[in-house]
Amino acid sequence: MVSITTIIQNSLLSSLFALHCQSAAIIPNCNQVVPVDFQVSYHDRFDDKDLFIDNEFNKDEGLAKRDYIKTNLKRRKSYYTTELKIGSQKKKVKVVIDTGSSDLWVPSSEAKCLDNSKCRSEGVYSVEKSKTAKKLNQPFEIEYPDDTSASGVYVQDTVRIGKKTISQQQFAVVDKSSAKMGALGIGLKSDEETSDNSTYDNFVFNLKKQGLINKAGYSLYLPEKEKKSGTILFGGIDEDKCSGNLTKFIVSSDKLAVPLQSVSFENKNYKNDTEAIIDSGSTFSYLPTNIVDGISDLLNGSYSDKLGVYVVDCKNRRKKSGYITFNFNNETSILAPLSHFVDCLKKIKSHVPDHEKNHCGLSILRGDGDGETILGDNFLRSAYVSVDLEDKTVGLAQVKHSKHHSYKGI
């Protein structure tokens, strides 16, 4: 789930600089940086319109012991979900963690679920029944690229995440939704969906305001494809999850976009002239057509107009030596296994032609339609990403899969 607007071109990127992942950190006032561990769940329903078979993963263990707010994630259809407790009644609501939007919203107990979305099945909230709620009388409306939407009004109330409590958190209570659950948007303030274009302290900024973290930001770690869970670390980074340097890029737009200069595969280099949005809410990655065509050709694949994807041989899922390289500058490249970008097609007659039923789909899709280049879940499994919402920077490093932790402030 993700809200996507216009990609700002490379000419708007003001500068970039490198930060070594192993450098020492001095954290002021460590008492304000505290841990939060919380349980997670994943979405377990499918729509027939989904073309790809969801993959099962093994449980990933390990929790933060000190100094940072840490959230365990689980993955199902690339929905990274967690449980919140809201209001004086501590109503449990599961939400999708989304780097591509900036508002927290949850369905009301009376929400109308559009398009058979079952929007109330993952928990609801009633502003009338909460003694700590405050109505703000400001409308909220959001629409996502997959045509799902939600609308309601903003309120303020207490939100609990793990053992930590955030008071007077502004969020939206939705009375109409075609989405399957609410969202915890952790993007920039400029992407909040207020009707008058004003901004407020969204969830991450409120964590800092209330002294739970020292800086409004987070880092995102997703383990290998076979794993079910990942970690979002509010206020810090885990140095043990970085291989080499963590390069930071200044973000000049209202999206978490970085300059993707080229993509390489099997000794072929495809130049790119757009910025790429880092988006945890996107199941797949979206690249310009010429790049996806080139990769598909090297895999002897073909484009299916009916499916809207490139059909390739499933043997590419088992390749251990093939890598797609994403080049961000002369010093920063992320190597991602080809197998992360090849998924089984669902065997549904209404969508998959008979001659394609035993083939796989390339889960890098054309992004030219809306001028969007997006690096989603299948890319993020190979990258360690940090986001500083105050200084508006995005950090990238090759991920290192480690059971150890070494935390420092952003």
N, C-alpha and C positions, 0 to 999 in steps of 0.2 A: 504494500500500500504506500502510495507516495503522491505528493502533490508536485507537479513539474510545470515550470513556466519556461521563460526564455533562457537559453544558454548565452552567456556573455562571451564574446569572442576573445581570442588570445590577446588582442591589442589592449584589452582592459586589465590584463594581469600586470600589476605594478612591479612586483619583485618576488624573489624567492631566496631562501637561505637554508643552510644545512645545520642540523643539530645532531650530534653523535648520540646514539642511544645509550652508550655506556658512560656518558659524562656524569659528574657528580651533581647532586641536587641539594639546594638549601631551601627548605620549606619553612616559611615564616608561620609562627603560631600553629604548631602541629595539632593543638587541641581543637582547631576548627576543621580538621580533616579527619573524618570518622568513617568507619566501615558500615555498610549495610548489605546484608545477604538476604536474598529472597527467592522463594520458589518460583518456578516457571512452568509453563505448559505450552503445548502446541496445538494448532488447529488441526482437527482430524476429520474434516469433511471435504469431499471433492465435488466439483461440478463437472457435468459431462462435457462442458465446453473446454475444460482443461486438457491440453494436448499431451502433456508430459506426465509420465508416471512419477509420483512422488517417491523419493528414496528414503529408506529407513536408515537410521544411524544409531551408533552405540552411545551409551551415556558417558558424558564427560564429567569428571569429578574435580573437586578442589575449590575452596572458598578463600576469600581474602581474610587475613587474620588481623590486619591493622590498617589504619591510616587513610583508607579510601573507601568511597561508596562503591560497592561492587554489586553487579546484577548478573545472575546466571541467566542465560538464554537457552531456549530450545528451538529447534528448527523444524518446521513442517511447512512445506510449500513456501519456504523462505519467509514465513511470518515469525518474527522474533517477538515472543510474547512474554509478558510478565503480569503478575497480579498486584493490583492496588487495593487499598482499603480506604473508602471515601466517606466523609461525613461523620456525624456523631454516632451513627449506627454501624460504622465501619463496614459498609457494604463492600463485598468482594467483587471486583470487576477485572477481567482480563483485557489487556490492551496490547496492540501491536507497537513495538518500539520502532520509530520511523525517523531516520536522519533526513528524509526529504521533505518533511513538514515541520511546523513549529508549535502547534497547539495540542494540548491535551483535550480530548473529548470522549465522553462516555454516553451510552444510551440511557434515556430516562425509563422509568418503570412503565410508562405508558407509550413508549416510542412505537411509531408505525413502521413496520419492517417492509420495505419495498422490494419487489422482485424476488420474493421468497427468500430473503437473506437471513432470516432467523437472527436478527440483530440483537435480540435480548437474551440469547442462549448462553452468553459468556459473562452474564452479570449485568445488573442495572442499578441505577441510583435515583433516589427521589429527593429533590430539593425541599419539598414540603415536609418530609419526615425528618430531615436533619436539623438539629437545633443550632448547629454552627454555620449553616448556610446563609449566604447573602446574595440576593438577586442583583445583577448589574444592569438588567434591561438593555443589553446590547446584543444585536443579532449575530449569529455565527452561521457561516455556510462554507462548505468545502466540496470540491469536485475533483475526482482523481482521473488519471488517464485511462483507467479500465472502465470508465463510465459509472463507477460507484460514487455515491455522494452522501452527505450528511448535513442536516441543518437543525438549528436550535437557538439557544441563547447562552450567553456567558453568565457564570456565577462565580462566587468565591466560597471555598470550603476547605476543610482539613483533608489532606491526602497523606496516607501512610504507605511507605515503600519499605518492605522488610520491617526492621525495628525502628526506623526513623520516621519522624512526623514533620510534615511541612504544613504550617498553618497558613490560612488566607491565600491559598493557591487559586489563581484564576484558571478556569477551564470552561469548556462548553458542555452543556447538557442538551442532548440531541433528541428531538421528538419525531424526526423522520430520518431513516437511513436505509441505504441499499448495501451498505458494507456489513461484513459478518461480525465485526466487533469494533470497539473503540480504538483510538490511537493515542500513543504518547509521542507527540512530535518533539524532537530535540534539536531542531534546526535553528537558524538565525532569527532574531527578533523581526527582522524586516520581512520575513515570510509568514508572519502571523496573519490570520484571516479576519481581522477586525474590519467592520464595515466603514469606519472613518479613517482607516489607514494609520491609526495610532498603534503604539506598541506597549507592551506590558512585560513584567517579569515572568516569562514562561518557566516551565519546570526546572530547567537547568540553572537559569539565573536566580530562581528563588532558592535553590539549594545553597548557592553562595550567599545570597542576602541573609539567609537565616543561619549562616555560620557552619554549614555542614561540609562545605568544600571551600578551598581557598580561591579557586578560579573557575569561572563558568566554562566548562569543557568536559571532554570525556575521551576515552579511547575504546576502540572496538577490536575484539579478537574473536575470530572464528576458527575453530580447529579444523582438522582434515575433514574431507567430504564425508567420511564414514561416521563422523561424530554428530551427536544430536544437539549439543549445547555449545554456547560460546560465552563470552564475557564482555560486558560493557562496564568500564571503570570510570565513574564520574569523578572529575577533579584530578586525575592522574594518568600515568602511563605505566606499563609493565615492561621494564627493560629486558626481561628474560624472554619476551615474545618478539624482539627485534633481532634481525640478522643484519649487522652492519649499521649504516647510518639511517636516521630518521630525518628525511628532508621535508622541510616545511615550506608550503606555498601560501602566499597571501591571497585571500579570496576577495575579489573586488565586486562580486555580484551578490544577489540575495540567495544564491545556492552554494552548496559545498562543491565547487567546481575547480578542477586542476587542469593545467595545460598538458594534454596528451599529444605528444609530438608525432609519434608513429607507433605502429604495431608490427611485430616481426614474427614470422612463422616459416620454418624450414628454409632458412637462408633468403627469404623474401622479406623486404621491408616496405611497408605501406605507410606513406606519409599521411598525417592528419592535421587539419587546420582548425579544429574546434577544441573547446574545453570539455572535459568529461565530468559529469556529476557523480559524486560518490554517494550511492543510494542503497542503504540496507533494506529498503522496502521493495526493491525491484528483484524479482526472482532471477531474471536474466540480465545480460549486458546488451547494450544497443550501440552499434558502431555504424559509420557511413557504409553505404552499399558497396563501394569499391573494395573496402577492406574485407567485408564478410564474403563477397564474391570470391576474392582472392584466396581466402582460407578454405572456402568450400571447394574451389577448383583443385587445390592441392590435396584435398581429401576425396577427390572424384565424386563430389556431391552434386546435387541438383536442387533447384528451388521449386517448391511446391506452391503453386498459386492457391490451391484449395486450402492448404494448411497455413500458408504464410510463413513457413520455415524452410530452412535448407535441410534436405534429407541426406544423411550420410550412412556409411556402413557402421554397424554397431561394434565392430572390432576396434574402432577408435576409442571406445570407452575403456578398453583394456590396455591401451598403450601406456607404458611407463616412462618412455624416453621422450615423448613428444611434449613440447612446451610452446605456449604462446607468450611472447614477450611484449610487455607494455612499456614503452619508453617515454618518460616524462621530461627528462633533460639529459645532458651528457653524462650525468652521474647517477641518475635514479631510474632503474628499470625493475619491474616486477615480473618474475617468471611464474606463469600459472600453468599447471598441467593441462594438456589437451582434454584429458578425461573429465575435467570439471565442466567442460563446455559441450559435452555430448550426452544426451539423455534419451531414455527409451520413450518412444511414442506410445500413447495409449491405444490399445486395440479396440477402438470404438468405430463401428462401421459407418456411422453418420459423419465421421470426421476424417477417418484415415482410409484412403483407398486400399483395395485388396493388395495391390502390388507394393504397398509401402508398409504393410503391417509388421513386417519383421525388420524394419529399418529404424534407425535412430534419428533424432533431430539435433541440429546444431543450435545450442541455446545461446548463441549470439545472434541477435535479430537486427533487422534494418532499422536504423534510427533516423533516416533522412526525412521521413514524413513531416515531423515537427521540428526538424533541425536539432535533434537531441542526441547527444552521445552520453550514455549512462553506463557506469561500471557497477554492476549489481552483485548479488550474492556469490555467483560463480567466480568473480574476480576477487571479492573480499576474502575468500578462503585462502588466498595466497598473499594477502597484504595485511600489514598491521597499520591501522589508521588511527590518528589522533586528531581531535578537533578542538581548537581554542575559539570559542564563540566571542570572547572579548576582543582579542587581537585579530580575529577573523583569519585564522590560518588553518590549513589542513596539512597534517604530517603523514608521510608515507614511508614505509620500510618493507623490505621482504620479511614475511612472517617467519618466525622460528617456533616450531611446535615444541613446547617444553612444559613439563609439569611444575617447574619451579616458578617463583614469583620474585620480582624485585621492583617495588613500586617507587615512583617519585612524582612530584607535582608537575602539572603541565607547564 
